[in-house]
Amino acid sequence: MLWKLSLTGIKGRLKDYIVLFSGLVMASAIFYMFESMASNEAFLKSNSIISMVVFIFRFGSVLLGIITFAYILYANSFLMAMRQKDYAMFMMLGAKGRKIAQMIFIETFLVGIAATAVGSLLGIGLASGVNTLLVNQLNLQISHYAAFNLQALVVTLAFFSILFLIAAIFNARAIAKKSILALLRETSTPAQVKQRPFMLFLQTVLGICSLAVGYYMMSDLMKFQLVGIGVALVTIILGTYLVFRSVIITILSLLKRTDAIALKRLNNFTLSQLSFRIRDYTQMLSMVAMLFALALGALTVGLGFKNEIPIMAKSVAPYDLYLNNAQNASDEKVAALKPTLDVTYSLKETDDTLYYNKDQFNKNNLLSTSTNQMSIDVTYNKLSGDQLAKDITAQDQLRSYLLPEQRGKEIQVVDQTAFDTINAPESSLRMVQVKDFQASYDALHELAQTNQETNTTETADTNFSQRVFVYDTYNGLFSGFEFMGFFLGIAFLTMLASCLMFKILSGANSDIQRYTMLKKIGTRTSLLKGSIRKEIGVLFLVPGILGMIHVLFGLQMFTTLMIDPYHDLWLPFGIFIALYAIYYVVTIWLYTNIVLRPNKK
Amino acid sequence: MEKIIQASELTKVYGKANEKQTEALKGISFDIEKGEFIGIMGASGSGKSTLLNILSTLDHPTKGTIRINNSDITKLKGDALADFRSREIGFIFQDFNLLENLTASENIAVPLSLQGVKPKIIQQRIKRVAERLSITHILDNYPAAISGGQKQRVAAARALITEPTILFADEPTGALDSKSAKDLLNMMDDLNTNDQVSILLVTHDPLSASYCQRILFIKDGKIHQEVKREDQSREEFYRKILVILGNLEQ
């Protein structure tokens, strides 16, 4: 009988249950996807240049575990907020506390395990989907990745079973311990904590100072090394926490004290809701801000590496294409590239010497890579024929365009008349630059391939002057990074945004009365909706902004690894803000539906 | 006398056309004059809550019209309805319905803020109404920190600050101890006599009802009986109410 009642209760709140269930499904799906990578060492090792990556993934896995744990706690409090009153009512009707505790235990555990099972299946599907998508869309090269991974599946199931077991015990204890009246009446009455202004001020200062120290450490990581990372981690977490605890509260109470703002429309109500929420949510919001920073950071760095690839290729290889023995190459194909630069240098080859025509180099200088070029706009040194004639180091630049068997020979750069008198077979070296390397990639690749095939001793492995091959090499190296960055970024974002969503939604039930009351005394529905949008907006915005600031400073850490980590920031930020905004809109929609349910007539 | 509320032939049917229907109100008509203190009594399920919800524009009648201050509220919708409510009607409820995350004075300020009144004027009006209701000393307290009687005074201050056409009181003494209840009723009587505040009190408590000048007894969705206090003392009126209630039960 009780089970029947309990099921009726679930039916009545089917929509809320669907929200809860899909949230849990997503959590386990993401966890599975991550594990399918983290527990696959072959994949990690074949896709990263540094062996550290396996460690980084282990670390990420622990981090994801922690956030999943927090996530389950919030999702669980949402479940309890829904069910508590029903169960208390059963107890009032005479059901035994132990029986009820047993029921809530089973309900929590079943919902959790069912969600995990569905989530793992979804995870397998998503993993292969995401894999193909990323590989196709981003031209990534991923190897050794399998969507189905038994170890990952076992880890996911075990981890979630333990989590839900804990949650179920927790819920059962909560029901068994509290009195029926406490359960029935439990609505979070905002405790009005009087904070001493001095303490608030102290916390504000301390919070801002902590952040400053952390940011400074990150900006000069070369100096502080590993200690810097440790200190920054501690100070930034502390600073974030204090910012929510004091700085935001201070701003809110200043706003409340300003009559012109507070006494306008519903502002006072919105501000009060917010300061109550922020006090209540301090830990939660700090966590969201930190995760936001990690997720956005991962995405930004991942995409950053993607941007680096062509730049690095450019800085290593000045020409988009070079052709040995160009007299044999197809002129039409080169012309089809519409080159912006197309130079042919002649050379005569004897058994031990290579002769170049100085005048040709004076007319069209040879481009060479410069050593200090950490910038997006790659510039090249120009080597004239005169320089090449005198400077043996400069000649090395020329040497890199030679076929392997030519490299050991001496190079002589002589003037036109001397060149003409040399009696040796003549060939030519053709250098080409095009307007857009990536747009012409396929055609360039074909020509480079042909060049390699016609000059059989040339191999891609030994060739770091042919830009398409350099590009391929870097792309292979960094794709793994990019994939991880992308994946971690999106996974963390999904988790943190749903955490925030559940936390807000679990408070919605106690807000119903407030909104109903405001409606009764004649508040326009549009104003109420506006108040909800503002309140939830701030709860989303503040950790988001703080997280972004963390990332902007955090990218400093990558200045040594990347040419310009700040290049094209709008792309990762844009993707992130768009996804985050979707969560914001969904939360508002769900919340509004809970608190402003149309009157039953 | 000027009529502030004119209700005619109010009918309310619950349930859709193809479902089982219940008729909560079966054609109720009455007027309320300016400055009147009128009571509505009836047992649970008599339709008095439905009547109050319709009068206070929270619900629509199935048939019939209500004019408050000469505007037909059955024709109002959405924002116009909300605005009308905030301008013309003051509410006090059994469970106070104060916003517990706002201080007393902030609670009182809400209706005026909604109307876009200037902050300076809001502060003046709060001061005035707080003095009138003797709650000046608790203005900065949160609802959790004040007594039930004080909460109901704060609720009354919030209801009166807009100087509404009429004050609707829905079982305002229901959650109060007997002394606080008497204090509140005396205060309402005082507001009615000296400030000419029109009050409509919905109650099933005969003591509360005895403060009214006129009482409508509702039974089965109709006005069963109407009595006036006229020259009777409050005690005499109280006893008369008890007798009527006794007969009503039969």
Contacts between the chains, C-beta under 8 A, distances in Angstrom:
chain1	res1	chain2	res2	distance
A	189	B	100	6.0
A	189	B	144	6.4
A	190	B	100	6.3
A	190	B	101	4.7
A	192	B	142	4.9
A	192	B	144	6.9
A	192	B	145	7.6
A	259	B	119	3.7
A	259	B	120	7.6
A	259	B	122	7.8
A	259	B	123	7.1
A	260	B	119	5.7
A	262	B	106	7.8
A	262	B	119	7.8
A	263	B	109	5.8
A	263	B	112	7.7
A	263	B	113	5.0
A	263	B	119	4.1
A	263	B	122	5.2
A	264	B	113	6.2
A	264	B	116	7.4
A	264	B	119	7.6
A	265	B	113	5.8
A	265	B	114	6.3
A	265	B	116	7.1
A	266	B	110	7.7
A	266	B	113	7.1
A	266	B	114	7.1
A	267	B	113	7.3
A	268	B	102	6.3
A	268	B	106	5.3
A	268	B	109	6.8
A	268	B	110	7.2
A	268	B	113	6.5
A	269	B	99	6.4
A	269	B	101	7.8
A	269	B	102	6.6
A	269	B	110	6.8
A	272	B	99	7.4
A	272	B	101	4.2
A	272	B	102	5.3
A	272	B	106	7.3
A	273	B	101	6.3
A	276	B	101	5.1
A	513	B	97	7.7
A	514	B	99	5.7
A	514	B	101	7.9
A	517	B	97	4.4
A	517	B	99	6.9
A	518	B	99	7.6
A	518	B	110	7.4
A	519	B	82	7.6
A	520	B	56	7.8
A	520	B	58	6.4
A	520	B	85	7.6
A	520	B	91	6.1
A	520	B	93	8.0
A	520	B	97	7.2
A	521	B	85	6.9
A	521	B	86	6.4
A	521	B	91	6.0
A	521	B	110	6.9
A	521	B	111	5.8
A	521	B	114	7.9
A	521	B	158	7.4
A	521	B	159	7.9
A	522	B	82	5.1
A	522	B	83	6.7
A	522	B	84	7.3
A	522	B	85	3.3
A	522	B	86	2.8
A	522	B	87	7.3
A	522	B	89	7.2
A	522	B	111	6.9
A	522	B	114	6.7
A	523	B	82	6.2
A	523	B	86	7.1
A	523	B	114	5.7
A	524	B	78	7.9
A	524	B	79	4.9
A	524	B	82	4.4
A	524	B	83	6.9
A	524	B	114	7.9
A	525	B	78	7.2
A	525	B	79	7.6
A	525	B	82	6.9
A	526	B	79	6.8
A	527	B	114	7.1
A	599	B	58	7.3
A	599	B	59	7.3
A	601	B	14	7.1
A	601	B	59	6.6
